[in-house]
């Protein structure tokens, strides 16, 4: 098994003003943008732009449609966008200017909403190399999970944004599905690469993961309609013993998927790994000295982003890495 060895380049420190990293992107020039919320009011969101110039705090001001109406961050070309309430995109092509506001068309030619009015965005990390942006949603049942996804077609030049599809993942392909329920698989993170859609699936059980652990997890290539095209990773049935198991997956701006175990008692001892979509191999992670408690958040080119959470966001670090 290979090893990603990190070396720190830059560190930004925070005094628990913010909560945790909801999602992150790394721009081509090494600038990092993270979506986070106020430590004392987690309904108040910010985009933090981290660069050699320091930290630029951008308040994300909007009137939430509900208590679970979250903004969504995505990378696009040299800038980034924020999706608000599935209704508009705020696109930042220049970090020092106000965003361009582009309304999202939600209607189809068949006169129905592609994205249901009661569907609520989840801020889970999405990655795309094209004009199609995948977005996680809750719909009908609201437990803080995502079991649906939509595809947004975005064009900053034409100043257009429109929803193309809204789907769930078909669970028939998964070995350890629960046929006693109609629950569809949950979604941790989504990625579009070379016109292929990938999803990381943390099982489908609606019971408390912290109390019972996951039932299974999987990494799959899916269609826009949610059909499973290929299972790249599929765990065993994680409920076969009395221990709690589970792994969350997060796509990055690179070939790697960050895998984070939920419990320190499992085979990975609580340590993150990455999985390469190119080689289909796992890699260990060696963090810099003094950063053992940092969590890997994103990877692009030869750069990666880490964060330290300790009752609030304490540090974010930009590192480079080598694969040894």
C-alpha positions in Angstrom: 0.0 0.0 0.0 1.4 3.4 -1.0 1.5 6.4 1.3 0.6 10.1 0.9 3.2 12.1 2.8 2.2 15.6 3.6 4.4 18.7 4.1 2.9 21.9 5.4 3.1 25.1 3.3 0.7 27.5 5.0 -1.5 27.5 8.1 -4.5 29.7 9.0 -5.6 29.8 12.6 -9.1 30.5 14.0 -10.3 31.1 17.5 -13.4 29.0 17.4 -15.3 31.7 15.5 -16.5 29.0 13.1 -17.9 25.5 13.4 -16.5 22.8 11.1 -15.6 22.6 7.4 -18.9 21.7 5.6 -17.3 21.6 2.1 -14.1 22.8 0.4 -12.6 23.5 -2.9 -9.0 24.2 -4.1 -8.6 26.6 -7.0 -5.9 26.3 -9.6 -3.7 29.0 -8.0 -3.7 27.3 -4.7 -6.4 29.4 -3.1 -8.7 27.4 -0.8 -12.4 28.1 -0.2 -14.3 26.5 2.6 -18.0 26.6 3.5 -18.5 26.9 7.2 -20.9 28.3 9.7 -20.9 30.5 12.7 -19.8 28.7 15.9 -22.7 30.0 17.9 -25.3 30.2 15.1 -24.9 27.3 12.6 -27.6 28.7 10.4 -25.3 31.6 9.6 -22.9 30.5 6.8 -19.7 31.9 5.4 -17.4 31.2 2.5 -13.8 31.6 3.8 -11.3 32.4 1.0 -7.8 31.4 2.2 -4.8 32.6 0.2 -1.3 34.1 0.7 -3.1 37.4 1.3 -4.8 36.0 4.4 -8.5 35.1 5.1 -11.4 36.8 3.4 -14.7 36.1 5.1 -17.7 36.3 2.8 -21.1 36.1 4.7 -23.7 34.1 2.8 -26.8 36.1 3.4 -30.2 34.7 2.5 -33.6 33.9 4.0 -33.7 30.2 4.6 -36.7 28.3 3.3 -36.5 26.0 6.4 -34.1 25.1 9.2 -32.5 22.6 6.8 -32.0 24.9 3.8 -28.3 24.9 3.4 -26.1 26.7 0.8 -24.0 24.5 -1.5 -20.4 25.4 -2.6 -18.9 24.3 -5.9 -15.8 25.0 -8.0 -16.2 26.3 -11.5 -13.4 27.3 -13.9 -11.1 29.8 -12.0 -13.8 30.8 -9.5 -16.5 29.3 -7.3 -20.3 29.3 -7.0 -22.8 29.1 -4.1 -26.2 27.6 -4.7 -29.0 29.2 -2.6 -32.2 27.4 -1.9 -32.1 25.6 -5.3 -33.2 29.0 -6.7 -30.1 30.9 -7.6 -26.3 30.7 -8.1 -24.0 33.3 -6.8 -20.8 33.0 -8.9 -17.5 34.5 -7.8 -15.2 34.9 -10.7 -13.2 37.5 -8.8 -12.6 37.1 -5.1 -12.5 40.9 -4.6 -15.8 41.6 -6.4 -19.5 41.0 -5.7 -20.9 37.8 -7.1 -22.9 37.5 -10.2 -26.4 36.3 -9.4 -27.9 33.9 -11.9 -31.4 32.5 -11.3 -31.9 28.8 -11.6 -34.7 27.5 -13.8 -36.6 24.7 -12.0 -39.3 24.0 -14.5 -39.3 21.5 -17.4 -41.1 21.6 -20.6 -43.6 19.2 -19.1 -44.7 21.9 -16.6 -43.6 20.2 -13.4 -40.7 21.0 -11.1 -37.6 18.9 -11.7 -36.5 19.6 -8.1 -39.5 19.2 -5.8 -40.3 22.4 -3.8 -39.9 20.5 -0.5 -36.5 19.1 -1.4 -33.7 20.6 0.6 -30.1 21.0 -0.4 -27.4 19.4 1.6 -24.0 21.0 1.7 -22.1 17.7 1.1 -19.0 18.1 -1.1 -19.5 17.9 -4.8 -16.8 17.9 -7.5 -17.2 18.4 -11.2 -14.9 18.9 -14.2 -17.7 20.2 -16.4 -20.7 22.6 -16.5 -22.8 19.9 -14.8 -22.8 20.3 -11.0 -24.1 17.4 -8.9 -26.0 18.4 -5.7 -27.2 16.3 -2.8 -30.8 16.7 -1.5 -33.1 15.5 1.2 -36.6 14.9 0.1 -39.8 13.6 1.9 -37.9 12.3 5.0 -35.6 14.8 6.8 -33.0 13.3 9.1 -30.0 15.3 8.0 -29.1 12.7 5.3 -29.2 13.0 1.5 -31.0 10.3 -0.4 -31.6 12.2 -3.6 -29.4 14.1 -6.0 -29.9 16.6 -8.8 -27.8 17.8 -11.7 -27.4 21.5 -12.4 -26.3 22.7 -15.8 -24.4 26.0 -15.2 -22.9 28.4 -17.8 -21.4 31.6 -16.5 -20.8 33.0 -20.0 -24.4 32.6 -21.1 -25.5 33.4 -17.5 -27.8 30.4 -17.3 -28.5 27.8 -14.7 -31.1 25.0 -14.9 -31.8 21.8 -13.2 -31.6 18.8 -15.5 -32.5 15.7 -13.4 -33.6 14.8 -9.9 -33.1 11.2 -8.9 -32.4 8.6 -6.1 -29.9 5.8 -6.4 -31.4 2.4 -7.2 -30.5 0.1 -4.3 -31.1 -3.2 -6.2 -27.4 -3.4 -7.1 -26.2 -3.5 -3.5 -25.6 -6.9 -1.9 -26.6 -5.9 1.6 -29.6 -3.7 0.8 -32.7 -4.0 3.1 -35.6 -5.1 1.1 -38.0 -4.7 4.1 -37.9 -0.9 3.5 -38.3 1.5 0.6 -35.3 3.6 1.9 -33.0 4.5 -0.9 -29.2 4.6 -0.4 -27.8 7.6 1.4 -25.2 9.9 -0.3 -22.1 11.3 1.2 -20.5 13.1 -1.7 -20.8 13.3 -5.5 -18.4 13.7 -8.4 -18.5 14.1 -12.2 -15.4 13.2 -14.0 -15.1 12.7 -17.8 -18.9 12.7 -18.0 -19.1 9.8 -15.4 -21.1 10.3 -12.2 -19.7 8.9 -9.0 -21.3 8.6 -5.6 -20.1 7.5 -2.2 -22.9 5.7 -0.4 -22.9 5.3 3.5 -25.5 2.6 3.5 -29.3 3.1 3.7 -30.3 2.4 7.3 -32.3 5.2 8.9 -31.2 4.2 12.4 -28.6 6.2 14.3 -25.1 5.6 12.7 -23.4 6.8 15.9 -25.4 4.3 18.0 -25.5 1.3 15.7 -22.9 1.9 13.0 -23.5 1.6 9.2 -25.1 -1.3 7.5 -22.7 -1.1 4.6 -20.9 1.5 2.4 -20.1 1.6 -1.2 -18.4 3.7 -4.0 -20.2 3.5 -7.3 -20.5 4.9 -10.7 -24.1 5.8 -11.4 -26.3 7.2 -14.2 -28.2 10.5 -14.1 -31.3 8.5 -13.3 -29.6 6.7 -10.4 -28.9 3.3 -12.0 -25.7 1.7 -10.7 -23.3 1.2 -13.6 -20.3 -0.1 -11.6 -19.7 -0.9 -8.0 -16.1 0.2 -7.4 -16.1 -0.5 -3.6 -18.6 -2.4 -1.6 -18.1 -3.3 2.0 -19.3 -6.5 3.8 -22.4 -6.5 5.9 -21.2 -4.3 8.8 -23.9 -5.6 11.2 -22.6 -9.2 11.4 -20.9 -8.6 14.8 -21.6 -6.5 17.9 -19.0 -3.8 16.9 -19.8 -0.5 15.3 -18.4 0.1 11.8 -18.6 2.7 9.2 -16.7 4.8 6.7 -17.7 8.2 5.1 -16.4 9.1 1.7 -15.6 12.5 0.3 -14.5 13.2 -3.3 -11.7 15.7 -4.1 -10.4 17.9 -6.9 -8.1 15.0 -7.8 -8.2 11.2 -8.5 -8.5 10.5 -4.8 -11.5 9.8 -2.6 -11.0 10.6 1.1 -12.2 7.8 3.4 -12.9 8.7 7.0 -13.8 5.9 9.5 -16.5 6.8 12.0 -15.0 4.9 14.9 -11.5 4.5 16.3 -12.2 0.9 17.3 -12.4 -0.4 13.7 -9.6 -2.0 11.6 -8.3 1.4 10.5 -8.0 2.6 14.1 -9.8 5.8 13.2 -7.2 6.9 10.6 -8.2 8.3 7.3 -7.2 6.7 4.0 -7.5 7.7 0.4 -8.7 5.6 -2.6 -7.5 6.3 -6.1 -10.2 6.2 -8.9 -7.3 5.8 -11.3 -5.4 2.8 -9.8 -8.2 1.5 -7.7 -5.8 1.2 -4.7 -5.9 2.5 -1.2 -3.2 4.8 0.3 -2.3 5.6 3.8 -1.8 9.2 4.9 1.2 10.6 6.8 0.4 14.0 8.3 3.2 16.5 9.2 4.7 16.4 12.7 2.3 18.0 15.2 -0.7 17.6 13.0 -1.8 14.1 14.0 -5.3 15.4 14.8 -5.8 17.2 11.5 -8.4 15.9 9.0 -7.8 15.7 5.3 -10.4 17.8 3.4 -9.4 18.1 -0.2 -6.6 17.3 -2.8 -5.7 18.8 -6.1 -2.6 18.6 -8.2 0.3 18.4 -5.6 -1.7 20.3 -3.0 -4.0 19.2 -0.2 -6.1 20.9 2.5 -6.5 19.8 6.1 -8.5 21.1 9.1 -8.3 20.8 12.9 -11.6 20.7 14.8 -11.6 21.0 18.6 -14.9 22.3 19.8 -14.8 24.6 16.8 -12.6 25.2 13.8 -9.1 25.8 15.1 -6.8 25.5 12.0 -6.8 25.0 8.3 -3.6 24.1 6.6 -2.4 23.9 3.0 0.1 21.2 2.3 1.9 19.6 -0.6 2.3 15.8 -0.8 4.2 13.1 -2.4 3.1 9.5 -3.0 5.7 7.1 -1.7 
